[in-house]
Amino acid sequence: MVGYSDNAICWIYHSLALQLLAIKKVQHSVPLISYILFTIISVFCFTVSQAQEVIVVDGDTIKIDGEKIRFTGIDAPELNQTCLTNDSEIACGRLSQMLLKNKVEDQEISCIREGKDKYGRILAECFIDKISISSFLVREGYAFAYRKYSRKFIEDEEYARINNNGMWATEFIFPWDFRKLK
């Protein structure tokens, strides 16, 4: 499971393992157990690839080393979704995908895994240098806070709306409504 942790609890376990290794009594009395504990936690929770293969599927889904990851808390336009601006159609779904491609290109991505969806995709929030990719996409106006599942990115969406960023400068249908029309 390269590039993400199973959940935020891994951070706590990792920290505790480091503290255990630092305690002299533990180091001298059970060094093998401490080392094994530290190694297991590090491998299963924090393995990060040095050379990730990242493929952008659409505006809210990526593949890291072959594993499909759907960003939690946001919804981006479908690839075939369009918007209207000045009576012209623009490919909002493709623009969202391109924005994400440009953001993640040549970057090391880390993700916090939150589970799996009904399609078998890993649900996670992903980061570049500790900055949420989801927050970035919503603030740029090419993804929306997915209120049905989370309230995490509502402030980012309000920022985009107020500043007419991305799709907010167009006439559009929210992605969840667009899918219902199919």
N, C-alpha and C positions, 0 to 999 in steps of 0.2 A: 504494500500500500504506500506507494511513493508520493511524497509531496503534500501529505495532509495528516492530521491527527484524527483519531477516532472521535474525540470530543475534548472539550476544554478540561476535563478531569485529568487528562494526560499531563497537562501542564503542572498540576498539583503533584501528581505522582512523581514526575520528573524532578521537581524541586525537592520533594522529600527524599528521593534517592540520593540526590547530590548532598543534602544535609547529612544523611546517614554516612555517606562516604567520608565526610569531613570530621565526623566524631571519632576521636582517637580510640575510644573503647571498642567501637564497632570495627574499626580498621584492624585492630590487633586481635580481637576475639573471633570475629567471623568475616574475614576479608573476602572469602570466596562467595558467601551468601550475598554480601553487599555488592560485590562486583556483578554477580549474576542478576540481581534485582535491577541494578542500574542499567545493565546491558539490555535486559528484556524490555524495560520501560522505554529506553532510548530507541530501540529498534522498532517496536510496535507503535509508538506514539509519535516519534519525531524523525523518521527517516526522510531525508530530503535528497532528492536526486541532484547530482552535480550538473547533469546535462538532461534536462527535461525535454521530452517531446510534447509540445503543446499544440493542439489543434482546436481552432475555434469553430464550433458547430453552428452556433447562432448567437444572438445577443445576450443569452443568459446560460449558455451551456458550453463547456469546453471538455476536451479530453486531455488528460495528463498521463503520458506513458500508457495510452490505450484505455484508461479508465474514464468513463463518462461522468462528468460532474455537473450537476444542475445547481446554479446559485440559489440559495434560499432567500426568501423575503422579497424577491423582485420578479417582475415579469417584463420581458422585452418583446417587441413586436415580432410576429412570425416572419420568416424569411421572405415570403411572398406578399407581405403586407405593405400597402402603400398609404401615403398621406397626400393631402392637397395643400398646395401653397400657390397663391396667385393663379388659380385655375389650372395648375400643372400638377401632375402626379409625380411624386418622388418615392423612391424605394426605401421607405423607412426601415423595413426589416433588414435589408442589405446594409444600410448605413449603420444600424446598431451593431451588426456583425463586424463591419470594418472598424468601427470605433474600438470594439473590444480587441480585434486583431492588432491594431496599432498600439493599444495599451499594453498587451502582454508580450509583444514581440521582443525577443532577447531578454526577457525578465525571468527571474526566479520567483515562482509562485508557491505560496504555502496556503493550505486550506485547513479549516476546522470542520471535520465531518460531523453532520448532525443526524444522519440516518440515510434511508433509501426511500425513493418514491415508488409508486405502483408500477412504474415502467422499469424498475431495477437500477435507475441512475442513482449515484451517490448524491446526497443533498449536502451542500457545504457552503460556508462563506469563505471566500478566497482573498488573499492579500498579496500585495507587492510592497515590500519594505514596510510592513505593518499597516498599510493603507488598504481599506476595503475596496475591492474592485466593484462590488455591487453599489456601494455608495457613490463611487465615481460615475458609473453608468447612469444612475438615477439623477445625479446632479447635472450631468450633461444633457439630460432630457431624452435619452434613448432607451430608458427602462423606467418602470414604474414601481412604486411601493406596492407589493402584493398583499393588500390589507386582509384578504381572505385567510392568509397564513401567518402574517407577521405585521407588526407595527413599527419595525426597526428603521425603515427608510422613509418614513413620512416627512420628516423635516427636510431631507434631501430632495424629495419630490416637490415640496412647497418652494424650495429655493429655485428649482428648475422652472416651475410654473410662473413664479413671480418675475423671473428674469427672461422668460420666453426662450429658454434653452431647448435645442433639439426639436422634438415633436411638438412641444408646447407652442412653437411659432407656426404651427400648421393646423389644419383640420384633420383630426385623426379619430380612430376608434380604438379604445383600450384593447390590448391584446386578448384579454379574457372574453370580451364581447365579440371580437373578430373571429375567434375560434368557434363561438356559438353559431356564427353565420355560415360556417362551412357545411 
